[in-house]
Amino acid sequence: MSTQRYEQVGVAMTCRGYEEYVRMFDLKEADLSAGQVLDVAAGGSSFTADANERGYSAVAVDPRYGAGVQQWVMEAEQEIETSTAKLAKLADAFDWSYYGTLEQHREGRKASHARFTADVLSNDHKQNYVGGQLPDLPFSDERFSLVLCSHFMFLYANHFGPDFHVKSIFELMRICKPGGQIRIYPLISLNWELYPELERLIETINRSGATTELLPSKLPFIPGSDYFLRISL
């Protein structure tokens, strides 16, 4: 049992950038260009804005997108300072090889938030941000070629039980095209322990006919967050 944990009440609205996603999920150009990409529980991340700017087709979904623009933009900005203070207390436990320092980590979050804010407030891009939450997403069957879920499933294992995770996985599979893939990272909870139902969940996915793999992530930061789950349909 880990003696340390990242204290969190509710689900944080975090700002992460495009390069972090590329590293988290070991994304290649072929993955991103295969069709439309969905970022699930995207929060204040700028991945969707950055991916679209690079010529890919990306959509973000999050339950707070329906709460009013200014409200969730402000919430994401406040979360940067809150999370930075928490990280400062546990700094020695994290791997800073990518971010460098706590201040650089904070500045990266601020840059991602600014990019996200500009995009979501743009009349031309608002349609890329859809209000919705697992396990019932407002998308048609087989719409996306690549579905990403960063720092939500598994991480909040103490908030959401095994039944939620099973239903959510099958919902992600429903909206993913045949031949497409789903990638989920990390595979640990806020206690920094592997999601305890992961093996059973993988068996359930495999029985459905999909293929699962645990693959190395290239963004070491949280203790024990070395792998992501890839589900291929």
Stockholm file with secondary structure:
# STOCKHOLM 1.0

chainA/1-233         MSTQRYEQVGVAMTCRGYEEYVRMFDLKEADLSAGQVLDVAAGGSSFTADANERGYSAVAVDPRYGAGVQQWVMEAEQEIETSTAKLAKLADAFDWSYYGTLEQHREGRKASHARFTADVLSNDHKQNYVGGQLPDLPFSDERFSLVLCSHFMFLYANHFGPDFHVKSIFELMRICKPGGQIRIYPLISLNWELYPELERLIETINRSGATTELLPSKLPFIPGSDYFLRISL
#=GR chainA/1-233 SS CCSCCCCCSSCCCCCCCHHHHHHHTTCCHHHHHSSCEEEETCTTCCHHHHHHHTTCCEEEEEGGGGSCHHHHHHHHHHHHHHHHHHHHHTGGGSCCTTTCSHHHHHHHHHHHHHHHHHHHTCTTTGGGEEECBTTBCSCCTTCEEEEEEESSTTTTTTTSCHHHHHHHHHHHHHTEEEEEEEEEECCBCTTSSBCTTHHHHHHHHHHTTCEEEEEECSCCCSTTCCEEEEEEC
#=GC SS_cons         CCSCCCCCSSCCCCCCCHHHHHHHTTCCHHHHHSSCEEEETCTTCCHHHHHHHTTCCEEEEEGGGGSCHHHHHHHHHHHHHHHHHHHHHTGGGSCCTTTCSHHHHHHHHHHHHHHHHHHHTCTTTGGGEEECBTTBCSCCTTCEEEEEEESSTTTTTTTSCHHHHHHHHHHHHHTEEEEEEEEEECCBCTTSSBCTTHHHHHHHHHHTTCEEEEEECSCCCSTTCCEEEEEEC
//
